[in-house]
Amino acid sequence: MTDAALIGPVDPPDLHVMTYNIRRRMAHVPPRSPDLWTRRQPLLTQLLQRESPTILGTQEALPDQVEFVSDVLGSDYSRVGRGRNADGDGEQCALFFDTRRLTLHDWTQRALSDSPRVPGSRSWGNMLPRVVVSADFTDVATGIRFSVFNAHFDHLSRSSRVRSARMLNDLVEATDAPAIVLGDMNAGVRSEPYRILTGGPLQDAWTVANTRLTPAWSTYSGYRRPKEGGKRIDWMLVTESVNVEAVAINAARFGGAAPSDHEPVQARLRLSPGV
């Protein structure tokens, strides 16, 4: 848990990719709670400015938190995604990207439901809407076109997580470009959603990485010190044309405090053209 960046800014052809559930801002939090958003803001600022990912997929961020992350990353970054509710409000799976490296071609937000084009729709047992945001980019340094998917699976319904994994797997199979999947899947690596997603074109960045920069920390710590060998519910998955040069689970603490109840997963990736 060093003060130095785990990956930090990277040079082409590498991309620094991060997935991070930043924990929604909660109302009526005690002033000494580690969950207090105003206490977490400067910690999140330090972490993001230190790491400077090329792509950041966030989960659980409310609109004001998305704006905060945009301000922290700066004017060279843009984002896609909207709230998961029918009116476009609520939690977002926002995708942030460095416009100095990436050109955005198109993006789509789908509900994880039987009616993916209907905003706010719910199916499969989830009480709240769940979404996946996908975006198609070209890396201006290499000319390689690729896709990124950012999702947040339901926390209560096993059926919803399984059906969401099947839908996400189908979306990845439909693209012939290199693909990167980010998300808080609310399931461990022994779960059926994991087996579904790693049984098709995707592989777990953690298991195929050339180098692991950290222990296999649990990715949900609840602001406590994460456990080595604990449950990994936040995943980064890649197709075979994405080489994982290095991967990390960032357990950084600032004065003993954590920016979120989750730990971000980060990787230094190198793309090959899709077949």
Phi, psi and omega in degrees: 000065184278164177280346181280158176295143175287318179234307178071191179299144180234158177259153175302147009271007183284153172238139175258116185241137182226139169242135191206115168279109187271003176070116182299151176289122182260146176275155173060047177264134178303145186297338179263002182290140175293349181275352184296123185298320180294335175282330184276336184305309180294332178290317178296322177301312181299316183294313184291321179290329176291318187272325177047061180293150174290321179229133177231119173258116179257153172232151172076008184279129172281163186308318181291331177287323175299317178297322179297314179298319177302316179295321180295316183290326175101177190288347178281353182253148171234179183208160172226159181120157177215176180298154185280347182282167184299329180271007180083005178264177176094190182301147181235152166254068186288142174249118177258145181211149181278111184290347176288338181250332191234138171255125178274129177262316184196156174211156182217141170246128179239143170285139173279084186198179175288348179235070189298337181271000180260107181302137178082000183288150182228145176207175165069009176105356178278133181282336182245152175296143175232147187223162168230133176253130177238147181215143177251127184235161162239132174282114185294339181280331184242343183079006182276130177266140182205169183238147176232138178236135181230122189224160173223107181280161183293146184270345184248319190268113176297319179301318179296319180296320180294313180294324177297319178297320179295317179296316180296319178299318179296321179296319179292319180297335182281350179256143178257008178265161170305144184225145177233129179247129180238150173166161166266107186265355179052035179207151180272179186279000172257010185271165177294319176303321178295317180296322178296312186286330178265002178266358179246228183282354186260153173224153184285121180302327181295320185278334184258001183297143174294325181220137171251120187275348182220166168297169178278071180297151166298144182264354171240112184248346183060034180076359177272175174294128182292155181266134174288132183078012181281189187285126176262101179256352176254122189240153165233120182239147184220155172278170187296336181278007176247112179272128181267099181291320180204150179222154182205151167247115192272103180262031183299140173234147182238107187062031180082000184250151182252146178290337184210167175279354173251159173256137177288146173255131185230153177208150170258114188246153175226124186266146168246151180301143177294155181270000000 
